[in-house]
Amino acid sequence: MDFYRFKRRHPQLVMVLLLYVAVPLAMGLALGYEMHGDAPTEIPTVIVDADNSEFSREFISQVDKTTTFNVTSRAESAAAAEQLIQSGQAMAGVIIPQDFAKDMKNGSSPDMLILYDASQLVTLSAAKPAMTEIMMTMNGAYLQQIFAGKLGVMPAELAGNVLPVNVVYRNLYNPVKSFRYYLLPGMLLAVLQVGIVMLGAERGFDNKKERKFSVHLLNLVLWGLLGMLGVMVCLGVQFAFGLPYRGTVAGGMLLLFAYSLVITTMGYIVGLLVPDKLFAVQLSSLLVLPTSVLAGYSYPLTAMPHGFQMLAKILPYAYMGPDLRALCLKPMQLKHVLPHLGILLLMAAVLLALLGVVLLLKRKLQRPAAEEAAA
């Protein structure tokens, strides 16, 4: 009961604490714990071993030993394995045909069928490279044994001939290929921006009667700072769960403030213009809800139609979401974020100018009404 009395007396303070403190903390803890693994592990795998040879058993053993796969079931045919994947009981399948090892020894290059549940793209992205690595290891070991038997030399001496090219891969900035690192920073920002724009709309509606532009500007700067702090609180929780931050702190704070100012001002203008408070808050949220999808955070802009690429250029999220991920993963310096910081500040300036026009027009429209009332 005390909380409800406090809420009635201080509704704005409660809203601020909820959207800028409680929600970021709750989201940070929930998502940080939920996605604490860098990549999917223990992927349920079905095996069809029609060969039942020493090689096939060793291969299945190697698959099961990895942290990526977990052999959970066996099937009699590829169709039965596919049914298990379709029903969700497995996400990957290995089908080894009859006489597989015999055909290998005869040089017939037999086919081994690997099934993946491609409807689970995150799982597919982890399973396929892991399976390819196992296949390359087994192939290399088998070829060394074959050549060693035929040529009568030690396997170590054959390594350079069996695998004449040693390709070295380096995964820069995200070497563990963590899906959490890729997705989480922008996803958190996409959710929190809805609260920021909604509070901006609420403040704009409550300040309808205020005429001084300086008062509106002060409000926007204050709420922009609060929005920045809310995002920082949420990210701070993620750092406790191991999310790195390798970029410039000052540049990141400037970007977050500029972005929060833009989003707050968008909502603020909606609140000033729309006569109903609830509708103003709802309408403002629609301005930012689809931006994380349209701005190319989870799906690259270069793969989108040209029209969507042009649309992304006017979306503030396009200049903050990818940069936030880059700041977490790359050693970004201030000079690297300056171009997008400049664009966000330009957007803020345009919106503030629009706010000034709105206030001027409202003042002109209210003046005749006041004169008529006085007459």
Buried (B, 14 or more C-beta within 10 A) or exposed (E): EEEEEEEEEEEEEBBBEBBBBBBBBEBBBEBBEEBEEBBBEEBBBBBBBBBEBEBBBBBBEBBEEBEBBBBBBEBEEBEBBBBBBEEEEBBBBBBBBEBBBEBBEEEEEBEBEBBBBEEBEEBBBBBBEBBEEBBEEBEBBBBBEBBBEEEEEEBEEBBEEBBEEEEEEEEEEBEEEBBBBBBBBBBBBBBBBBBBBBBBBBBBBEBEEBEEEEEBBEBBBEBBBBBBBBBBBBBBBBEEBEBBBEBBEEBBBBBBBBBBBBBBBBBBBBBBBBEEBEEBBBBBBEBBBEBBEBBBBEEEBEEBEEEBBEBBEEBBBBBBBBBBBBBBBBEBEBEBBEEBBEBBBEBBEEBBEEBEEBBEEBEEEEEEEEEEEEE
